[in-house]
């Protein structure tokens, strides 16, 4: 399909932007399936527009990039990667292209490959992105700050803690300087970026076997900054509660999770939103580890709600399904554990292969002795 005039072209572009925005609005209302439908519709329009020779390739690339990030936020990594790759391909096909636009493509590809644990490709695109953005460090320090933060996350996953520490510090310096020299909404945005930096610093402290007080202080500072920046701080409560749970401070974890659930419910009133159910399921895991197995059983019923929102193979659903398997081990329901782990094994293998350690000694031997005929369908 070729658009015949500029009016048709403008209308088509407007339609793409409208459907992307409709998807964002649906997502904010907790209508995840509707959001996905709008974004896939946008993708179809973009495919048609890309075949039109008169349209700006940089503009099409930007729209694909936007779609990629929308899907990334919902952990739809296959879709996200497809859109990021298409964005880069279109950008490079232009006779002349925007360097910052290309940086955005490389940065996005670095992030998505990091999520897929493909560290070689992630580092490759991170290096290409760094080569571009260093030329703009004075005019676009915020982009450099975000980029340093992403590199720090990559290095933490590779257990390169010295370099992760370096990039976290560089990123923090940028945000502190920008906060000092800005005001209003811009300052609030930078405060939120600094909050993310402190949250990552907490993760770094955890990996570096730092003191509990260091980890706790970093998370508390992250929550404080996110509130000051008027950002979403409930997920930071989730992370802190997880640490309290690991440290055996169950009552504190319970209190923090109640605060997070309350905040999510106020943010998404009357909606079946994934954040609400994830927090409730985190509470189920807490009660299971706390030894309150019957309460945990009742809360794990919300697994069905998360499955209805995301489907069987979504990472968020699989994460909580795996925790449910832990819970069933504590209840010594090994046949049901076998059933859960056997279903959709390929989808879950990245999680399961790391987590078979939850069975040890006689329990492990009992698990592996289960025959295929014993698995409950």
N, C-alpha and C positions, 0 to 999 in steps of 0.2 A: 504493500500500500504506500503510495507516494502522496504527500499532501500538496495540494495544488497552489496554495497561496499563503502569504504570511499570516492572514487571519486564522486559517485552519491550523497552521503550525502553532500559533500562540494559544489557540483553544486546546490543542492536544497537550501542550506543555502545562497549561493550567490544570488540565484534568489529571495529569501525573501528580502534580504537587497537591492537588485536592485529595486524591486517594491516599497519598502518603500521610497527609494530615489527618484524614479520617481514621486511618489505621492507628495513629498515635492516640487520637481521642478515644477510640475503642479500647485500646490497651489501658489507658488511664482509668477507664470505667470498669476494668477487669474483664472485658469481653474479648478474650484472647483469640478465640477462633475467628471472630469478626475482624480483628486486627490483621491476622494472617491473610484473610481473604482480600482485604483492601490492598495489602502490600504485594500480593501476588498479581492482583489486577494492575497495579502500578508497573510491575515488572513487564507485563505483557505490552502495555503502552510504550514503555521505554524501548523494548525490542523493535517495535515498529518505527519509532522515532529515530532510532540509531541507523536505520536503513535510509534515512533521508539525508541527502548530501548537503543540504543547505543549513543544517542545524549545527550549533557549536558543540564540538566533541567534548570540550571541557565541561560544558553544562550537563551533558548526558552522563559524563563520568561522575560528576558531583552527585547527581541524583541516584546513580547506582550505589555510590558510597553511602549516601544517607540510608538507602534501603538496607544495605549491609549492616550498618550499625543498629538499625531498628531490630533486625533479626538476631543480631549478636546479643542484644540486651535480653532477649527471650531464650537464649541458649540454643537457638536454631543454627548451629555452626555450619552445617552443610549449605544452607541457603546463604548464610553470611559470607562464607568463603567464595561461593559462586559469584555473588555480586561484587565482592572486592576484586576478584580476578578480572571480571568484566570491566570494572572501572579502570583498572590499570591498563588493560588491553586497549580500551578506547582512548585513554589519555595518550598513550604512546603512538597511536595511529594518526594523531593530529599532526599537521605540518609544523606547527609550533604549539608548545603546551606551557601551561602554568607550572612553574617549578614547585610552588607550594602545594598545588593540587597533586602533583606527583609524589611529594613528600607524604601527603595525606594517604595516598594509595599504599605506599610502602609501609607506612606506620600501621595501617589497618591490616595488611597482610602479615606483618610481624606479630600482631596481637592474635590473629586467628590461628596462625600456625603454633603459637605458644599454647593456646587452648587445646590443640590437638597433639601436644607433646612432640611436635616435629621441631626440635630445637635448632637443627641445622638450617632449615628454611627460615625460621623465625629470626635467627641471628643474621642471616643473609639480608633479609629485607630491613632489619633494624639498622644494619650498617649503611645500607643505601639511603635510608631515611636520615640518618645522622649526617651523612655527607652533604645532604641538601640543607638541613635546618641550621647547621652551624654557620652558614653564610647569612642567616637572618636572625642571629641570636640577639642582636640589639633591637631590631624592629619587631620581632615576634617572640619575645621571651616566654610567653605563656605556652606556646607550642613546644618550645624546648623543655620547659618544665614538665609537661605531660609526657614528652618522649623519654626524658630521663627516668621518670617514674615507671614507665613501661619496661625499660631496660632493667631497672632494679628488680622488678617482678620476675623477669626472665632469668636473671642471674641467681635469684633466690631458689628458683625451681631447679637450677643446675647446681645448687649448693656452692656457688661462687660468692661466698658471703662478704669477702673483703670488697669486691667490686660492687656488690649490691649496696653495701653500706655507703660507698662513695657516691653512687648515683642517687640514692635517697637523700644524702646530704646536699648534693648539687641541686636537686629538685626543690628541697625545702628552702634553700637560700633564695631561689628565684621567687617562690610564693611569698616569702616574708617581705622581700623588696617590693613586690607588686602590691601587696596589701598596704604597706606603709605609704605608697604613693597613689592610692586610688580611693574612691568613695562610692557610696550608693550600691547599685546592683552589681557593678563590676567588682567592687571590694567583696561583696558577698560571694560572688563566684570564685574568687581567689581563696576566700576562707574555706569554701567547700573543697577546693583542690588541696589545701594544706591539711584539712581533715583526713582526706584520703591518704596523704603522705604519712600521717601519724598512724593510721590503721595499718599501712604497710610496714611501718617501723615496728609496730607491735608484732607482726608476723615475723619480721627479721629477728627481733629479740627472742621469739619462741624458737626459731631455728638455731640461733646462736647459743641456746641454753642459758640465756640471761635470767636474772632474778624474776620471780613472779611479780614483784612490785613494779619492775620496769615494764613488763608486758601490760599489766593492769593500768598503769599510769598513761601509757601510750594510747590505749583504747579509750580511757576516760577523756583524755585530751581531744581525741578524734570526735567523740560525741559532743563535747562542749563546742568545738569549732563548727561542727555541722549544724548545731542548733543556732549558733550565731550567724551562720551563713544562710539560715532558713532552708536548709537542705533536708534530705531524707535521712534521719538519724536512727530510725528503728532497726535497720539492718546492722548498724554498729552495735546496738544492744544485743542483737542475735549473736554476734561474734564474741562479745564479752561473756555472754551467758555460756557459750560453748567452752570457753577457757575455765570459768568457774566450775563447770561440770567436770572437766578433766582434772581439776585440782581437788575434787571431792567437796567443793563448797556448794552443795546441792540447794540449800535454802536460798542462798544468794542468786544462784542461777535461776531458780524458780521465780523469784521476785523480778529479776531483770526481764525474763521471758514474758511475764504478765504485762510489764510495761510496754514491751515491743508489740505484743498482740493488741493491746489497747490502742497503741498509736496507729498500727496498721488498720484497725477497724474504723478509727476516726478518719483516716486518710481515704479509705475505700468503703464508705458507709453502705451497708446493705448489699455489698458485692461479694461474689465468690472469687476472691483474688488469690493468686498463687502465693503471694507474700504472707497472707494470713494463715493459709494451710501449712506452709513450710514452717512457720513459727510454732504452730500447734504441734506439728510432728516433731519438731526439735524438743518440745516439752514432753512428748511421749517418750523420746529417747532418754531424756533426763530422768523421768520417773522409772524407766526400765533399769537404768544404771543405779538408781537410788534404792532399788529393790521393791518399789511399789508397782508390781507387775500387773495387778488388776486395773489400776488407774491407767497404766500405759496401754493395756489392751483396748480400753474404751477410746483413748485418744487416737490410736492407730487406725480406727475406722475412717479417719479423715484421709487416709491413703487413697480411697476411692474418689474423693473430691479432686485430689491432685491429678489422678489418672484421667478423670473426665476432662480436665482442663488441658492437659498436655499430651495425653496418649501414653502408650506402654513403653515407648523407647526414648522418652525425653530424659535428659540427664538429671533434672530436678526430681522427677518421679523415681528414677532408678537409685538415686542417692538415698532417698528415704526408704525405699524398698529394701535396700541393703541393710540399713539400720534396723528395719523390722526383722530381718533374718537374725541379726545379733540378739534381738529381744527374744525371739523364739528359741534360740539356743539357751538363753537363761531360763526359759520355761521348759527346756529339755524336749521340745517338740521337733526332733531332728528330721522326721519324715517331711514335715511341712517346710523346714529349711531347705531340704533337698529339692522339693518341688519348686520353691521360689528361685533358687539359684540355677536350676536346670532350665527354667523357662527363659526364652530370649537370651540365651547365654552369650551369643555374639554381641548383643547390644550392651551387656553388662560386664564383659570380660575385663575391661580396663579397671573397673572398680573391684570385681571379685578376685582377680588374680592377686591383688595386693592385700586383700582382706581375709583370705583363708586362714590367716594367723589367729583369727578369733576362735578357732577350734584348736585345742591342743591336747596332748596326752591321749587319754582314752576316748575323749570326744572326737578327736580328729580321726582316730582309727575307726570309730563307729560310723562317722560320716562316709569315709571312703569305702566301707564295707557294704554300704547300701547298694543294692542291685538296681538296675534300670527298671525292672518290673515293679520295684517297691515304690517308685516315684509316683506321687499322687498327681493325676492329670489336672 
